[in-house]
Amino acid sequence: MSSRELELSDDASGASVIGPAGRPMTENDLPPPDTKRWVMRRKAEVVAGVRSGLISLEEACRRYTLSVEEFLSWQRLIDSHGMRGLRATRLQDYRGGPPPVRARMASPAAE
């Protein structure tokens, strides 16, 4: 199921959506507020939570100390490249920027 096909359902525990892994997700399944390591899955869960209305954009930014721009970049990456677009190691490729400058070993110039 794509990230755009979020389904809402109500059950005894409250509203839930189909999360990025294809399983039902509630607000309790969102990453903890003190998350330090942002892997693809956690970013996608926050985006799915905001898109489905489990959590507001403002609350997500406050809870996870994100800027609106950072959240929107996660959303754009998912829309353009799927969950794999959220991989930090591929950010440069997906954002279309120049390749990273690599340190070069300088050889001593012969004089």
C-alpha positions in Angstrom: 0.0 0.0 0.0 1.4 3.4 -0.9 1.9 6.2 1.7 -1.1 8.1 0.1 -3.5 5.3 0.7 -4.0 5.7 4.4 -7.2 4.1 5.7 -8.9 5.3 8.8 -10.8 3.0 11.1 -12.3 3.3 14.5 -12.0 0.6 17.1 -12.1 0.4 20.9 -8.6 1.9 21.3 -9.3 4.9 19.1 -8.6 5.9 15.5 -6.0 4.0 13.6 -4.5 4.2 10.1 -2.6 1.8 7.9 1.0 2.8 8.5 3.9 2.7 6.1 4.6 -1.0 6.9 1.1 -1.9 5.9 -0.1 -2.6 9.5 -2.7 -0.6 11.5 -1.1 2.3 13.4 -2.4 4.4 16.3 -1.0 7.4 18.0 0.7 5.0 20.5 2.7 3.5 17.6 4.3 6.9 16.7 8.0 7.2 17.6 8.7 8.4 21.2 9.2 12.1 21.7 12.9 11.6 22.7 13.8 9.9 19.4 17.4 10.7 18.4 18.0 8.2 15.6 15.7 8.9 12.7 15.6 5.8 10.5 13.4 5.6 7.4 10.6 3.8 9.2 10.2 6.4 12.0 10.2 9.3 9.6 7.5 7.5 7.5 5.4 6.8 10.6 5.4 10.5 11.5 4.5 11.5 8.0 1.7 8.9 7.9 0.5 10.1 11.3 0.2 13.7 10.2 -1.4 12.8 6.8 -4.0 10.7 8.5 -4.8 13.1 11.2 -3.5 11.0 14.1 -1.3 14.0 15.0 -1.2 17.5 13.7 1.7 19.0 11.8 2.2 21.5 14.7 2.2 18.8 17.3 4.6 16.6 15.3 7.0 19.5 14.9 6.8 20.3 18.6 7.0 16.7 19.8 10.0 15.8 17.7 11.7 19.2 17.5 11.4 19.3 13.8 11.1 22.4 11.6 8.1 22.5 9.2 10.6 22.5 6.4 12.2 19.3 7.6 8.9 17.5 7.9 7.8 18.8 4.5 11.1 17.5 3.0 10.3 14.0 4.4 6.9 14.2 2.9 8.3 15.3 -0.5 10.9 12.5 -0.5 8.2 9.9 0.2 6.0 11.3 -2.6 8.9 11.3 -5.1 10.9 8.2 -4.1 8.9 6.2 -1.6 10.2 5.3 1.8 13.7 4.7 0.4 13.9 8.4 -0.3 14.2 8.9 3.5 17.5 7.1 3.7 20.1 9.7 4.9 22.8 8.1 2.8 20.9 8.8 -0.4 19.7 12.3 0.5 22.1 14.0 -2.0 21.0 11.7 -4.8 17.3 12.3 -4.2 17.5 16.0 -3.6 19.3 16.5 -6.9 22.3 18.4 -5.4 25.9 18.1 -6.5 27.7 14.9 -5.4 29.5 15.2 -2.1 33.0 16.5 -2.2 35.4 13.8 -1.2 38.7 14.4 0.5 41.5 13.9 -1.9 45.0 12.8 -1.0 47.3 15.6 -2.1 50.5 14.3 -3.6 53.5 16.4 -2.9 54.4 18.5 -5.9 57.8 17.8 -7.4 59.8 21.0 -7.5 
